[in-house]
């Protein structure tokens, strides 16, 4: 997926986080826009055109969280596509200067989100324009089932912000949250007593064996024999190879033909995705989504001039970066029997090597502040425009594979 190299992508720092519903699905994406430097004016039309490349009018929803008062004021005065939700901070929601613009946006069918608790109750007609409120976990007053404060009634559904663990996510939904903002991936890893097992669930053993065999470039006959041990895995492979993404004119019906068409690198990529998305735990679904997005983002950050091996390694590094959370095993134990390139091993186990800085940047882009993003981008010696384009490309790709 290609994007125009819009000048605004060099004038802002972007970050993102998912909006996860009660079914643990990503119902929308929150895209946060921070101005860089002393920019006093940014083109709102250019921002909306760039956003529409990823989230077209008939596509999934996106929440624009603009951290620039002048740009947000301009945004309130235009009519974005209906799938663009607008986040309005409490200080602007209560400002009479923006009243008519907010009312007009609501009348046009745009979904508005009220960010933060107003210091004073909003007028009833204005409060009714907001479909959801965004309440930070640190400011949550419902932890003990307290009644809602004045100005925010239960007629407005709320999104819980600041969620970083599965326990916090479950607590937010118990309190009635419509959705949570953020990846619940900060659950502590509690190492268990070492054993002779690999740390991979038995139902994933065939996937693990195939990854090892692909890494060793075993003959196709060996791969086919392993694949036949798991009929469901073989079915998934046949469905994948016959999907529209390949554009084949003839249906592939044999395992060996499917493996030959994929090639070893693409097969390893597919198996890596399968390893992190094969769980049945509903609470792990957001972690799986995060792993896929990390892989796509790291691959995009590698750039078009990077070799195929480097892009593949960075993809695997991002995808595997949450395996420790998924399997509750430290990386040194997990990767003892799961073959990964040296650079990936260094990034995940030793927090060093050629991919470590980019992995830290990817983590920062998951909801980090503009200052944190800027500092990480500079540490990686990457142009901000390149990072923003890579982020948008990867989010667009994730929408196609999720």
Secondary structure, DSSP 8 states (H G I E B T S, - for coil): ------GGGGTEEEEEEEEEETTS-EEEEEEEEEE-TT-----HHHHHHHHHHHS-TTS-EEEEEE--HHHHHHHHTS---TTEEEEEEHHHHT-GGGHHHHHHHHHTT--EEEES--SS---HHHHTTEEEEEEEGGG-STTTT----TT--TTSEEEEE---SHHHHHHHHHTT-SEEES-------------SS-SS-GGGHHHHHHHHHHHTT--HHHHHHHHTT-HHHHHHHHHHHTSGGG--SS----HHHHHHHHHHHHHHHHHHHHHHH----GGGHHHHHHHHHHHHHHHHHH-TTS-HHHHHHHHHHHHHTTHHHHHT--HHHHTTTS---HHHHIIIIIS-STTHHHHHHHHHHTT--HHHHHHHHHHTT--HHHHHHHHHHHHHHHHHH-
